[in-house]
């Protein structure tokens, strides 16, 4: 099979561009929201508990977390990504939450910048990351080596057709994706997580994933960063027009969590999760954990103290949402009554 990977310099330039655009430009969805605002948690004026009584511990992809939060996939493959990911992984270690690499495609070319964080995060749940097209074209043993080099506990395989068809150097052939996931589930010695990149996962896709043996998913739903929009900034005229047309394409994050219920999948709710209350809403809908990306990237840009404060605030908000619903655990929170707005109900 011919090697279709761009060279290291091209990949690094693209990753640097992604970082800059996500920090500086308005790359959010324009009309569509996550619909997490459609989830109203019911206040308990007599919770009969104290804040320290709340137990946020859970597990995802076979590894324990002290709180149901993952620093969602953002970057890798550049010198600036090295500093970013080490800061993010270190704060994940401090608070017992998860951390996900951005695409590790550059690592397939030997570029390790941004992917060596185990020394600052020895016990953290670390998630590797590769695109479905690259996974299809790469032997399982090579992907296992990628995980070994970066010390990852599991492999996220990102499904990103909308992003790719707008990207100037993107892929256009997505055949064999399900067979690829089935192969990895059977041959890789670590959990495989199917994730989107801003367009969400439907119930139909969830069923197909489960039938292929996948047991962990990441919604990466619509309503936060539009990766179609990010690529529209980078695209040439024809593809830029395509990006403008499909900027708001996708399934809102809350809707994706609802769609995936009852399929035997552990769900990480990412895509536009801005704060701890958003995370609690996703947990109440049935997610195992929530992931936050851009707000933490922006906090990291202000320095380690700002990043630490941002994570601490998010976790405190999740804990307070549990207290105010009378929920000692996230399992109890899922069982509490909640109000769901009509716009979200249409997706059930």
QUIQUI-V897796 format. One record per residue. N is the residue number from 1. RES is the residue in one small letter. OMEGA is omega in whole degrees, -180 to 180 (* if undefined). D_FIRST is the distance of its C-alpha to the first C-alpha in whole Angstrom. Layout:
n->(N N)
res->(RES RES)
omega->(OMEGA OMEGA)
d_first->(D_FIRST D_FIRST)
//
This chain:
n->(1 2 3 4 5 6 7 8 9 10 11 12 13 14 15 16 17 18 19 20 21 22 23 24 25 26 27 28 29 30 31 32 33 34 35 36 37 38 39 40 41 42 43 44 45 46 47 48 49 50 51 52 53 54 55 56 57 58 59 60 61 62 63 64 65 66 67 68 69 70 71 72 73 74 75 76 77 78 79 80 81 82 83 84 85 86 87 88 89 90 91 92 93 94 95 96 97 98 99 100 101 102 103 104 105 106 107 108 109 110 111 112 113 114 115 116 117 118 119 120 121 122 123 124 125 126 127 128 129 130 131 132 133 134 135 136 137 138 139 140 141 142 143 144 145 146 147 148 149 150 151 152 153 154 155 156 157 158 159 160 161 162 163 164 165 166 167 168 169 170 171 172 173 174 175 176 177 178 179 180 181 182 183 184 185 186 187 188 189 190 191 192 193 194 195 196 197 198 199 200 201 202 203 204 205 206 207 208 209 210 211 212 213 214 215 216 217 218 219 220 221 222 223 224 225 226 227 228 229 230 231 232 233 234 235 236 237 238 239 240 241 242 243 244 245 246 247 248 249 250 251 252 253 254 255 256 257 258 259 260 261 262 263 264 265 266 267 268 269 270 271 272 273 274 275 276 277 278 279 280 281 282 283 284 285 286 287 288 289 290 291 292 293 294 295 296 297 298 299 300 301 302 303 304 305 306 307 308 309 310 311 312 313 314 315 316 317 318 319 320 321 322 323 324 325 326 327 328 329 330 331 332 333 334 335 336 337 338 339 340 341 342 343 344 345 346 347 348)
res->(x x x x x x x x x x x x x x x x x x x x x x x x x x x x x x x x x x x x x x x x x x x x x x x x x x x x x x x x x x x x x x x x x x x x x x x x x x x x x x x x x x x x x x x x x x x x x x x x x x x x x x x x x x x x x x x x x x x x x x x x x x x x x x x x x x x x x x x x x x x x x x x x x x x x x x x x x x x x x x x x x x x x x x x x x x x x x x x x x x x x x x x x x x x x x x x x x x x x x x x x x x x x x x x x x x x x x x x x x x x x x x x x x x x x x x x x x x x x x x x x x x x x x x x x x x x x x x x x x x x x x x x x x x x x x x x x x x x x x x x x x x x x x x x x x x x x x x x x x x x x x x x x x x x x x x x x x x x x x x x x x x x x x x x x x x x x x x x x x x x x x x x x x x x x)
omega->(-178 179 -177 -178 174 -178 -174 -178 178 180 180 179 179 -179 178 178 179 -180 -177 -178 -178 179 -167 -171 176 -176 177 174 -174 -178 -173 175 177 -172 173 176 178 179 -180 177 -174 -178 175 -178 178 -176 177 -180 176 -179 180 178 -179 179 -176 -174 179 173 177 -179 174 -179 -176 174 176 177 -173 -176 176 170 -167 -174 179 -168 179 173 177 178 179 176 178 179 -179 -175 177 176 -178 -180 -180 180 175 177 -177 -174 176 178 -178 179 180 172 162 -177 178 176 178 -180 176 177 177 180 -176 -176 179 -174 -179 -174 -175 -179 177 -179 -173 -177 -174 167 180 -177 172 -172 176 178 -178 180 178 177 179 -173 -174 178 -180 -179 179 177 176 177 178 178 180 -179 -175 178 -176 -179 -177 -179 169 174 -174 180 -171 -176 -178 179 -175 -175 176 -177 -178 -179 -171 178 177 -179 -176 179 175 -177 -178 177 178 179 179 178 -177 177 -177 -168 -178 -176 177 -179 176 -179 176 -178 172 179 175 -179 173 178 180 177 179 178 178 179 -179 178 180 179 179 178 178 -179 -179 -179 175 -173 -171 -174 180 176 179 174 174 179 169 178 177 -179 176 177 -175 -169 171 -166 -177 179 176 177 177 179 177 -178 -174 -176 -176 -178 171 180 179 -175 -180 179 179 177 178 -177 -174 -179 173 -178 -180 -178 167 -172 167 -177 175 -179 176 175 -171 -172 -176 178 173 -180 179 177 178 177 179 178 178 178 175 179 178 179 179 -177 -169 179 180 173 179 178 180 179 179 177 -177 -179 178 178 179 -180 -179 179 180 179 179 -179 178 179 177 -179 -180 177 175 -180 -174 172 -179 -175 179 -180 177 176 176 179 -180 -177 -179 175 180 177 179 -178 -175 -179 177 180 -180 -179 -177 *)
d_first->(0 4 7 9 12 15 17 20 22 21 20 24 26 24 25 29 29 29 31 34 34 34 37 39 38 39 36 37 37 40 42 40 41 40 43 43 47 47 48 51 52 56 58 60 63 64 61 63 61 60 57 56 56 53 50 47 45 42 38 35 32 34 36 39 40 44 43 41 39 36 35 32 29 29 27 26 24 27 31 32 30 31 35 34 32 35 38 36 35 39 41 39 40 43 44 41 39 35 33 29 27 25 21 20 17 19 19 15 16 19 22 24 27 28 27 29 32 33 36 38 37 37 38 36 33 30 27 24 22 18 17 16 13 12 13 11 8 10 11 15 16 15 16 19 20 20 22 24 24 26 28 27 28 26 23 23 20 21 21 22 21 25 24 20 22 24 23 22 19 18 15 17 14 15 15 14 16 19 17 15 19 20 18 19 22 22 20 21 25 26 26 24 25 24 25 26 26 30 30 31 30 32 33 31 28 30 30 27 26 29 28 24 26 26 30 30 29 30 31 31 33 34 37 36 34 32 29 28 32 30 27 30 32 29 28 29 31 30 27 31 32 30 30 34 34 32 33 35 32 32 34 37 36 39 39 35 37 39 37 35 38 39 35 35 33 34 34 34 35 34 34 37 39 42 44 46 47 44 42 45 45 42 43 46 43 41 39 39 38 38 35 37 35 36 40 39 37 40 42 40 40 44 44 44 47 46 43 45 48 45 44 47 48 46 46 50 50 48 50 53 52 52 55 56 55 57 53 53 50 47 47 51 49 47 50 52 53 52 52 49 50 49 46 44 46 44 41 42)
//
